[in-house]
Amino acid sequence: MRAHRRGALLVLLFTLWSVGVPRTFAATYYIIVAGLGGEPEYEQRFTASAKDAEKAFKGSADNAHTYLLTGNDATASRFKDALNTVAQSAKPEDDLVLLLIGHGSFDGAEYKFNLVGPDITGGEIAEMCNRISSRRQLIVDTSSASGGAVQVLERPGRAVVTSTKAGSEKNATVFARYWVQALQDPDADTDKSNSISGLEAFIYASKKTVAFYDSQKRLATEHAVFDDIGSGQPVREADGRQGALLASITLLRLDNNQRVVNDPAKRALFTKKEDLEQKIDSLKYQKAAMDPGDYKKKLTALLLDLAKVQQELDR
């Protein structure tokens, strides 16, 4: 009897210990895809944002596994290969983070992410992610019309973030760059845990997006939402039902990145980069009323300045 009780106690203690064990040895698999730009300015900015995200994730921890697809590598075939590779390696205790940067489309029934060559549907993305055994997954789709993908992507254990609340919001988005900026800005760490969670990045990027449209005195054409309970309507802020999973997913730890993000020179470059990107967005909205030659000249100058800043940041 005593032996039975002692055994039961040991089982209980082991259970309590295992629940409380930090996920020190778990890995995080990051897949970052910069889709088809369509125009030089979008191509340049999508690629730069994707590379910035990769750099932040790589510097986060030794157990980070990153896969980056940009330019001509951003095809449906290469995308599927990356997901299949992760499916063969990831364990249930590992996390999956999929970041999509680019353009999307929604015809009222089906969402597609624009890639070089054939596009990929939201259903295909969901099916491939379902094959990955990671119990905790985060899909961040920052493309236009991405809200049209929520229902097909959502499932229990997976948080889905989209830059638009519906597939009908089809304009190019700015949410993508602010989501990546959250990975670089210590101010995004609002709970001072020395890490950036999915929820902290969402709140940071959402506020920055709202501020952008306010500064431009324009009606917002994108409204970021998330769903992390696997069903129902996505929301714009955490409540009693939504937000727990998103808050529990650590995108990166600042320990290894802290020196870079706190460097005054780097922060000045980040500020300059954001200013240039806002000028490019503002210029694009003025395009219809401008002389084509004048527009091209000003855009080229801004893109050249942006490339120089990015080059400095990459050093």
C-alpha positions in Angstrom: 0.0 0.0 0.0 2.8 2.4 1.0 4.7 1.4 -2.1 1.6 2.2 -4.2 1.2 5.6 -2.5 4.9 6.3 -3.0 4.6 5.4 -6.7 1.6 7.5 -7.1 3.3 10.4 -5.5 6.3 10.1 -7.8 4.0 10.1 -10.8 2.4 13.2 -9.5 5.7 15.0 -8.8 7.0 14.0 -12.3 3.8 15.3 -13.9 4.1 18.6 -12.0 7.7 18.9 -12.9 7.2 18.2 -16.6 4.4 20.8 -16.9 6.7 23.4 -15.3 9.8 22.6 -17.4 10.6 25.4 -19.7 10.8 24.6 -23.4 14.6 25.0 -23.4 15.3 22.2 -25.8 12.4 22.9 -28.2 13.3 24.3 -31.5 11.4 27.0 -33.6 11.1 26.6 -37.3 10.8 29.8 -39.3 9.7 29.9 -42.9 9.8 33.4 -44.5 8.4 33.9 -48.0 8.6 37.2 -49.9 6.1 36.7 -52.8 5.9 38.2 -56.2 6.3 42.0 -56.1 5.0 42.9 -59.5 6.8 46.2 -59.5 10.4 47.1 -58.6 9.5 49.0 -55.5 7.5 46.2 -54.0 10.1 43.6 -55.1 12.8 45.5 -53.3 10.8 46.1 -50.1 9.3 42.6 -49.8 12.8 41.1 -50.1 14.3 43.6 -47.6 11.6 42.9 -45.0 12.0 39.1 -45.5 15.8 39.3 -45.0 15.4 41.5 -41.9 13.0 39.0 -40.4 15.4 36.1 -41.2 18.3 38.0 -39.6 16.2 38.7 -36.4 15.1 35.1 -36.2 18.6 33.7 -36.8 20.0 35.9 -34.1 17.3 34.9 -31.6 18.5 31.5 -30.4 20.8 28.6 -31.3 17.8 26.3 -31.8 16.2 28.5 -34.5 15.9 26.9 -38.0 15.2 29.4 -40.7 14.1 29.0 -44.4 14.0 32.1 -46.6 12.5 32.3 -50.1 12.8 35.5 -52.1 13.1 36.5 -55.7 13.1 33.7 -58.2 13.2 31.2 -55.4 9.8 32.2 -54.2 7.8 29.6 -56.2 5.1 27.3 -55.1 7.4 24.3 -55.6 10.1 25.7 -53.4 7.5 26.8 -50.8 6.2 23.3 -50.6 9.7 21.8 -50.4 10.4 24.0 -47.4 7.3 23.0 -45.6 7.9 19.3 -46.4 11.5 19.6 -45.0 10.1 21.1 -41.8 7.5 18.4 -41.6 10.2 15.7 -41.7 12.2 17.4 -38.9 9.9 19.2 -36.5 8.7 17.5 -33.4 5.4 18.1 -31.6 7.2 20.2 -28.9 8.7 22.5 -31.6 7.1 25.7 -32.8 6.4 26.7 -36.4 6.3 30.3 -37.5 5.3 31.0 -41.1 5.6 34.6 -42.4 4.2 35.6 -45.8 5.1 39.0 -47.2 3.7 40.1 -50.5 0.5 40.4 -52.5 -2.6 38.2 -52.3 -5.9 37.9 -54.0 -9.4 36.7 -53.1 -12.2 36.0 -55.5 -14.9 35.6 -52.9 -14.3 31.9 -52.5 -10.6 31.3 -52.6 -7.5 33.1 -51.3 -4.2 33.0 -53.2 -0.7 34.1 -52.2 1.1 35.5 -55.3 4.3 33.7 -56.1 6.7 33.5 -59.1 4.9 31.2 -61.5 1.7 29.6 -60.2 0.2 31.1 -57.0 -0.5 29.0 -54.0 -3.9 28.8 -52.3 -4.8 29.2 -48.7 -6.1 25.7 -48.7 -2.8 24.3 -50.0 -0.9 26.2 -47.3 -3.2 24.9 -44.6 -2.9 21.3 -45.8 0.9 21.4 -45.8 1.1 23.0 -42.3 -1.3 20.3 -41.1 1.4 17.7 -41.9 3.8 19.4 -39.6 3.6 17.9 -36.1 4.3 21.1 -34.2 1.5 21.5 -31.7 1.9 25.3 -31.7 1.9 27.1 -35.0 1.7 30.7 -36.0 0.9 31.8 -39.6 1.4 35.5 -40.2 0.0 36.5 -43.6 0.7 40.2 -44.3 -0.5 40.2 -47.9 -3.4 42.1 -49.4 -6.7 40.3 -49.2 -5.2 38.0 -46.5 -8.3 38.2 -44.4 -9.9 35.9 -47.0 -7.5 33.1 -45.8 -8.4 33.1 -42.1 -11.2 30.5 -42.2 -9.2 28.0 -44.3 -6.0 28.4 -42.2 -7.5 28.3 -38.7 -7.4 25.2 -36.5 -6.8 24.5 -32.8 -3.2 25.0 -31.8 -2.6 27.5 -34.6 -2.7 31.2 -34.4 -3.4 33.1 -37.6 -2.6 36.7 -38.1 -3.7 38.6 -41.3 -3.1 42.2 -42.3 -6.6 42.6 -43.5 -9.9 41.8 -41.9 -11.4 40.5 -45.1 -10.6 39.3 -48.6 -12.2 42.5 -49.9 -9.3 44.7 -48.6 -7.2 44.3 -51.7 -4.8 47.3 -51.5 -1.1 46.8 -50.8 -0.5 46.7 -47.1 2.0 48.4 -44.7 1.4 46.0 -41.8 4.2 43.8 -43.1 7.0 46.2 -42.5 5.7 47.1 -39.0 5.5 43.4 -38.1 9.1 43.0 -39.1 10.0 46.3 -37.3 8.5 44.8 -34.1 11.3 42.2 -34.3 13.9 44.9 -34.3 12.5 47.4 -31.7 12.9 46.7 -28.0 9.9 48.9 -27.4 7.7 46.1 -28.7 8.7 44.1 -25.6 5.9 45.7 -23.5 6.1 43.2 -20.6 9.9 43.6 -20.4 10.4 39.8 -20.6 13.4 40.3 -23.0 11.5 38.6 -25.7 8.9 39.4 -28.3 5.7 37.4 -28.4 3.3 37.0 -31.3 0.7 39.1 -29.5 3.3 41.9 -28.7 4.3 42.0 -32.4 0.6 42.1 -33.4 -0.2 45.0 -31.1 3.0 46.9 -32.1 2.4 46.5 -35.9 -1.4 47.3 -35.6 -0.7 50.5 -33.7 2.0 51.5 -36.2 -0.3 50.8 -39.1 -3.1 53.0 -37.7 -0.6 55.8 -37.0 0.7 55.6 -40.6 -2.8 56.1 -42.1 -3.5 58.9 -39.6 -0.2 60.6 -40.5 -1.1 60.4 -44.2 -4.6 61.7 -43.5 -6.0 58.7 -45.4 -8.8 56.3 -44.8 -7.2 53.0 -43.7 -7.5 50.2 -46.3 -6.3 47.5 -44.0 -7.3 46.3 -40.6 -5.2 43.6 -39.0 -6.9 40.7 -37.2 -6.0 37.4 -35.6 -7.6 34.1 -34.5 -5.9 31.7 -32.1 -8.7 29.5 -30.9 -9.2 27.7 -34.2 -12.7 28.8 -34.9 -15.1 31.7 -35.1 -14.5 35.3 -36.2 -11.0 36.8 -36.0 -10.6 39.8 -33.6 -8.6 43.0 -33.6 -7.5 42.8 -29.9 -7.2 40.1 -27.2 -10.2 39.3 -25.1 -11.4 36.6 -22.7 -11.3 34.0 -25.5 -8.7 35.1 -28.0 -5.0 36.0 -27.4 -3.7 33.4 -25.0 -2.0 31.2 -27.7 -0.6 34.2 -29.6 0.8 35.6 -26.3 2.5 32.3 -25.5 4.4 32.0 -28.7 7.8 33.6 -28.5 8.9 35.0 -31.8 12.4 35.8 -30.6 14.5 36.5 -27.6 16.3 39.8 -27.4 19.3 38.4 -25.5 21.3 37.8 -28.7 19.8 40.7 -30.6 20.0 43.3 -27.8 23.3 44.9 -28.8 22.2 45.5 -32.3 18.7 46.9 -31.6 20.0 49.2 -28.9 22.8 50.6 -31.0 22.0 54.3 -31.5 23.4 54.3 -35.1 21.3 51.3 -36.0 18.1 52.8 -34.5 18.7 56.0 -36.4 19.0 53.9 -39.6 15.7 52.1 -38.7 14.0 55.5 -38.3 15.4 56.7 -41.6 14.3 53.5 -43.3 10.7 54.0 -42.0 10.7 57.6 -43.2 11.7 56.6 -46.7 9.1 53.9 -46.9 6.4 56.3 -45.8 7.6 58.7 -48.5 7.4 55.9 -51.1 3.9 55.0 -50.0 2.8 58.7 -50.1 4.3 59.1 -53.6 2.5 56.0 -54.9 -0.9 57.5 -53.8 0.0 60.7 -55.7 1.0 58.8 -58.9 -2.3 59.3 -60.7 -2.0 63.1 -60.5 1.7 63.2 -61.4 3.7 63.4 -64.7 4.9 59.8 -65.4 8.5 60.9 -65.9 8.5 63.0 -62.7 7.0 60.1 -60.7 9.6 57.6 -62.0 12.4 60.0 -61.2 11.3 60.7 -57.6 10.5 57.0 -57.0 13.9 55.9 -58.3 15.7 58.4 -56.0 13.7 57.2 -53.0 14.4 53.5 -53.8 18.1 54.2 -54.2 18.2 55.9 -50.8 16.3 53.0 -49.3 18.7 50.5 -50.8 21.7 52.5 -49.3 20.1 52.5 -45.8 19.3 48.8 -46.1 22.9 48.1 -47.1 24.1 50.0 -44.0 21.7 47.9 -41.8 23.0 44.7 -43.3 26.6 45.4 -42.3 
